Each structure stands twice: as C-alpha cells, then as structure tokens.
Amino acid sequence: MPKPTLDTLPPPPAGKTGWPWTDAPDPLPDVMADGRSWPRITVVTPSYNQGQFIEETIRSILLQGYPNLEYFIMDGGSSDNTVDVIRQYEPWITRWVSETDRGQTHAINKGWQQASGSVITWLNSDDYYPPHALRHVGRAFAAHPNLAMVFGDSQAVDEQGGFLHRRDMSRFTQKTLLFGQSMAQPAVFNHIRVIAEHGLLKEALYYVMDFEFFLRAWHFYGEAEIVYLPHSLANERKWSGCKTLTGNFADEWLQTVEKFFRDHPEKYRQQGNLIRKAYSGGYRKKAILQARHGQRLAAQANALRAARFYPGFGPRLRRLARLTIKIWLGQKTVNRAGRMRRRLSQALA
C-alpha cells in the first residue's frame, strides 16, 4: 500500500482546513531507531450511510504517517455517498467492500478475520484519530510485545468536530468497567492474540459488543498486560445518530454483566459488593439514558434500583440523591452541589 501524504491524497472539500485536511504530522521512518520494523497495526472501519463523516475518518488514519498500516473498510451497502468517498481513497486502502452484512459487529469481525497485523482495532466511520495516535500505540507494543491491550484518553467532539470534553482514562480498571464507566473504544488497541485465544466480538450483542469484549480481556489478562497510555488516542463524535445516544443499551449491558458473573463463578462468587456495585452501575446507566429522553418517572424508578443495589446505607443515599438531582435538574446542578459540599467540608475541617 503506497504511503499517503497530503500531496498524494485527494484535495479536501472546500472549506475544510486543519487536521486531517490540510495539516498532517511528518511520516515516521520506515523502521524504528533500533532497526526493527514497526508493529503492523490493522484498523477496520465498519460503515453504513455515514458519508458526511467517513472522509475525515479515512484521512485521519491514512495521514498518521505510520509505516506499517493495514486498513480495511467494511461497508454494509450504503446508499448515500459513502462508496464514492471510499473510491477516492482506494489506492491507499488495503481492502474495502460494500455489501449487505449482519450489522456493525459482523462487519468488524469480517475485517478482523482478514487481519495480518499484530495489533488490531476498529474505528467507526463517525470517529477519527488525532495526529500521532498510531505512533504512540506502535511504540508501546514494540517496547512491550507481551501486552494484550493498550488504551488511552479520548476527546468527545460534536457533529462539526468541535471539542466538547476530554475523557481521562488514567484511573480506568476492571472495576470501573464493571461499575458502569464506559471504556473509550476508539482509543483501545488489542494484540491479535486476544482474538486468537478468546474469540471475536459477539454478534448477538447490538449495543455492548465492545463492553463484553473488554470484560473478557480484563478477566483473562488483567492490569499486568493491559496498559494505559497517557495520550489522547481518538476523537469520539457525539451526535444524534450515535447508538449509545439513541438506543437503550442498559438492558443489554445488565444482561451481559449477569452472564459474565455466571460464567466465572470461581472468581466472583465471594465478591458480593463488587457484584452489587456492577448491577447498581447498570441501573444508573438506564436511569441516565431515560432522563436524557425525557422519561423522568421511569428514570427515577431505576435510580431507586441503582441505590438499592449499592452497598452501604450512607453511600446508597448519596447515590440516590445525586441521581435524583441529575434526573430532574441536570448534570450542571449535580456539579454545583458537589462543589458546594466540598467547600463546606473544607470550611468545617
């Protein structure tokens, strides 16, 4: 696959400037400083009718300047301009198809099954990489070949690419995953042995196939082989078409957690507080999602369930209070209440 540059790629659409349209980092040398080849990274983009975003996704991958890149696009038979955009970049794409599939998870698995890279990931067609993301990942796996997974921070951006907030993943662990914090999927990169040893994504799952895959990885490899990189590795677009903003994924999340605990009783049977916090996290997710869609009474019922599962009377009441304020008054009010509580505690200390 020829190495793409700003000069060789198609010109950006009118009015598009900056990264990844008119700016790009210098390409990396073909080999590392010690003479070794860079680890091959395979990126799969599943797509379906997101022609308004996919060009930015493609360019952000190709213009990483990474010398050992394998790139697949698995399109589900888009009827918009997606295929026209892909064809413009065909010389720099390892392989692409546009055909009916069984959904996003099937599309990703199709790409992964063809991967020859030692490091694999997927990047959805509405997300994109910041400069240098693959460089950080390649260096990490080159320095520590026994790693199973690396992950970093991500930036949430709006539909136009405007910055919303940074997701700091520096304190992320298996417990935070179980307790309901989402891993920044576009900023996660896996060694191929994770798939070889423990399988592909579960196609039966529509919303939480990434969550289930991460649960398996953390269970089998743990913190010794799953490492945080202190870099922003992805830009996640938050817009009305996001599955996690439009679909009620909380039920599927809870079912996945329940199955996970059933499948591994030898490790979790005696960890009652951990299990209760996990269930509480699931109902908290459900409450927040329902509140976002104006279903405040249903959200309040699930806030009560979230509090009931949480261990400890005092923490249970605090969780219920925070969720109730968030449901009825919004996150900004929760933040203000938290600041006032901290100031009062400092004043009384």
C-alpha positions, 0 to 999 in steps of 0.5 A: 500500500503506497504511503499517503501524504497530503500531496498524494491524497485527494484535495479536501472539500472546500472549506475544510482546513486543519487536521486531517485536511490540510495539516498532517504530522511528518511520516515516521521512518520506515523502521524504528531507531533500533532497526526493527520494523514497526508493529503492523497495526490493522484498523477496520472501519465498519460503515453504513450511510455515514458519508458526511463523516467517513472522509475525515475518518479515512484521512485521519488514519491514512495521514498518521504517517505510520509505516506499517498500516493495514486498513480495511473498510467494511461497508454494509451497502450504503446508499448515500455517498459513502462508496464514492468517498471510499473510491477516492481513497482506494489506492491507499486502502488495503481492502474495502467492500460494500455489501449487505452484512449482519450489522456493525459487529459482523462487519468488524469481525469480517475485517478482523478475520482478514487481519495480518497485523499484530495489533488490531482495532476498529474505528467507526466511520463517525470517529477519527484519530488525532495526529500521532495516535498510531505512533504512540500505540506502535511504540508501546507494543514494540517496547512491550510485545507481551501486552494484550491491550493498550488504551488511552484518553479520548476527546468527545467532539460534536457533529462539526468536530468541535471539542466538547470534553476530554475523557481521562482514562488514567484511573480506568480498571476492571472495576470501573468497567464493571461499575458502569464507566464506559471504556473509550473504544476508539482509543483501545488497541488489542494484540491479535492474540486476544482474538486468537485465544478468546474469540471475536466480538459477539454478534448477538450483542447490538449495543455492548459488543465492545463492553463484553469484549473488554470484560473478557480481556480484563478477566483473562489478562488483567492490569499486568498486560493491559496498559494505559497510555497517557495520550489522547488516542481518538476523537469520539463524535457525539451526535444524534445518530450515535447508538449509545445516544439513541438506543437503550443499551442498559438492558443489554449491558445488565444482561451481559454483566449477569452472564459474565458473573455466571460464567466465572463463578470461581472468581466472583462468587465471594465478591458480593459488593463488587457484584452489587456495585456492577448491577447498581452501575447498570441501573444508573446507566438506564436511569441516565439514558431515560432522563436524557429522553425525557422519561423522568418517572421511569428514570427515577424508578431505576435510580431507586434500583441503582441505590438499592443495589449499592452497598452501604446505607450512607453511600446508597443515599448519596447515590440516590440523591445525586441521581435524583438531582441529575434526573430532574435538574441536570448534570450542571446542578449535580456539579454545583452541589458537589462543589458546594459540599466540598467547600463546606467540608473544607470550611468545617475541617 
